[in-house]
């Protein structure tokens, strides 16, 4: 029970990597406050996990919604030990010049601005307990990806921001790290797959780009997230942890 009695707030926790992390955190003894904009998915997760966890409907682009959610969590549980900034969107799959202003703003609001909001409103609570922050980045933020400019830019920003936050908050005993998967079978990845020129070849392509030979499920990312939030990682900060099956190593396989 490596997270026993820890209060963990996670954004985008009702599906994909976020849901797998919620389940893993709960299994390891944490009390989890899940923020998500998908009411149906939240209700389903609540029916599965129930009390003492919290399931909060919130628009992560709205600073007031995030502030109120964090205040609610602190009022309910008395503490906040960790924030996992997991919420993210990956569409559109386009080069930069084809990306509309609205599409650009949407990705930056969800993938970057939400981290600003949770940190701004959760900092004092984390400072009080020497807590930690975990950001979900992506390997594409390190190595790039074609036809995915806005998303790549946002995840590169997440990785850079993680390092800056780690330096700023180390004096307070707050650790800040990120996980950087390559492909992970989630609803978001399946949506991205359907936006590609030849969707039928994407599954084999995703298996091939990982040196270990397969595209992982979300629970394989969640296991690493548990470690980074736990005291076992107590001397780890500013780390962009690849959970990529070696996708960034050597020559890439063709589709």
ZIKA-V498687 format. One record per helix or strand. SS is the DSSP state (H for helix, E for strand). FROM is the first residue (numbers start at 0). TO is the last residue. If there is no record, write none. Layout:
ss: <SS;SS>
from: <FROM;FROM>
to: <TO;TO>
This chain:
ss: <E;H;E;H;E;H;E;H;H;E;H;H;E;E;H;H;E;H;H;E>
from: <6;15;30;38;53;62;81;95;100;131;139;148;174;183;186;198;215;217;230;239>
to: <10;26;35;48;56;76;84;97;128;135;142;169;180;184;193;208;216;228;232;242>
